[in-house]
Each structure stands twice: as structure tokens, then as C-alpha cells.
Amino acid sequence: MRSITTLGALGRALRDARRRRGWTQAQLAQQAGTTQPKVSIIERGVGNPEASTLLALVAALGLDLVVRERPDADGSFPWDQDRG
């Protein structure tokens, strides 16, 4: 599993998943209920895509979106610390 922390990285991940399926941007757009130009913009990591569009692309590609906390600089997780 790779960590994605930028729109550019998310766009590349979506593009890679689309290509593995052998789909064009237009085919992905149709499956996700959006437009080919929006897919292009997202894959290039530009613009400010709506969360609903990103979630639709993730679902159309059969991907899971996982949200998790990152460890602090010392490697510990916030929930490991005594909150007092």
C-alpha cells in the first residue's frame, strides 16, 4: 500500500489503476459519472477536484480509500500518548 499525500500522487495512482484496467479517460469518466476533462485534470494533479468526484473515481476503479493517522516524527502514534 502506498501513501498518498498530494493531489499529484493521487492523480498518478488513479491514472495507473485506470491503465491497468485498460480504460481510456473517457471510459473511466463514464463509469464514474463525470467528464473526461475532469479525469485529465485530476490525473495531472492540478485544479481543486471535488471530494465526490474523487470518491466516484476510486469506486469506479475498484479501489479502497484508507484514511489513517501518520506517526509523529518520533515514530509514535498520537493515540499512544497519555492524554491526561
Residue pairs with C-beta under 8 A, 6 or more apart in sequence:
1 66
2 9
2 13
3 70
4 10
4 13
6 45
7 42
7 45
7 46
7 49
8 44
8 45
9 45
10 42
10 45
10 54
11 42
11 43
11 44
11 45
12 43
12 45
14 39
14 42
14 43
14 57
14 58
14 61
14 63
15 43
17 61
17 62
17 63
18 25
18 28
18 39
18 43
18 61
21 61
23 31
24 36
25 36
25 39
25 40
25 43
26 36
26 39
28 39
28 57
28 60
28 61
29 35
29 36
29 38
29 39
31 60
32 39
32 53
32 56
32 57
32 59
32 60
33 56
34 53
34 56
34 57
38 49
38 53
39 57
41 47
41 49
42 49
42 53
42 54
42 57
55 65
58 64
58 65
69 77
69 78
69 79
71 77
72 78
